[in-house]
Amino acid sequence: MQPAVDNQQLGSQLLKLGIHRNKRRIWLDSPAHLRAAGFLPGLRYRIEYLSGIGLIALHIDSVHGTNKVSKKSKGWESLPVIDINNKRISSVFSNDVSQIDVTYYSNSIVIKGV
């Protein structure tokens, strides 16, 4: 079972699941994918850790979102960045998962282990 998403798939990426300060880390910094999905610098989003089905879902939520899309600067341009670095990632993905499949939808991102 996957979380409900509104529209068709806008793109996907196969990325490395990193480690930072002894915690698993998801680093999303593809401006084209993030912008297409609506994740712009400063916007709030919420994270669903769905350990039962091995997924992490991000949803834009300006009212109840506890996380904010960060930014990095390149010249005069602000580029969106999502950095998730916590112990809850390990509750979703087992230690043998080293890559993630990131799928972008309108207002949502679905991350699953590979």
Secondary structure in CASP SS format (residue, H / E / C, confidence):
PFRMAT SS
TARGET T0000
AUTHOR 0000-0000-0000
METHOD secondary structure of the structure
MODEL  1
M C 1.00
Q C 1.00
P C 1.00
A C 1.00
V C 1.00
D C 1.00
N C 1.00
Q C 1.00
Q C 1.00
L C 1.00
G E 1.00
S E 1.00
Q E 1.00
L E 1.00
L E 1.00
K E 1.00
L C 1.00
G E 1.00
I E 1.00
H E 1.00
R C 1.00
N C 1.00
K E 1.00
R E 1.00
R E 1.00
I E 1.00
W E 1.00
L E 1.00
D C 1.00
S C 1.00
P H 1.00
A H 1.00
H H 1.00
L H 1.00
R H 1.00
A H 1.00
A H 1.00
G C 1.00
F C 1.00
L C 1.00
P C 1.00
G C 1.00
L C 1.00
R E 1.00
Y E 1.00
R E 1.00
I E 1.00
E E 1.00
Y E 1.00
L E 1.00
S C 1.00
G C 1.00
I C 1.00
G C 1.00
L E 1.00
I E 1.00
A E 1.00
L E 1.00
H E 1.00
I E 1.00
D C 1.00
S C 1.00
V C 1.00
H C 1.00
G C 1.00
T C 1.00
N E 1.00
K E 1.00
V C 1.00
S E 1.00
K E 1.00
K E 1.00
S E 1.00
K E 1.00
G C 1.00
W C 1.00
E E 1.00
S E 1.00
L E 1.00
P E 1.00
V E 1.00
I E 1.00
D E 1.00
I E 1.00
N E 1.00
N C 1.00
K C 1.00
R H 1.00
I H 1.00
S H 1.00
S H 1.00
V H 1.00
F C 1.00
S C 1.00
N C 1.00
D C 1.00
V C 1.00
S C 1.00
Q E 1.00
I E 1.00
D E 1.00
V E 1.00
T E 1.00
Y E 1.00
Y E 1.00
S C 1.00
N C 1.00
S E 1.00
I E 1.00
V E 1.00
I E 1.00
K E 1.00
G E 1.00
V C 1.00
END
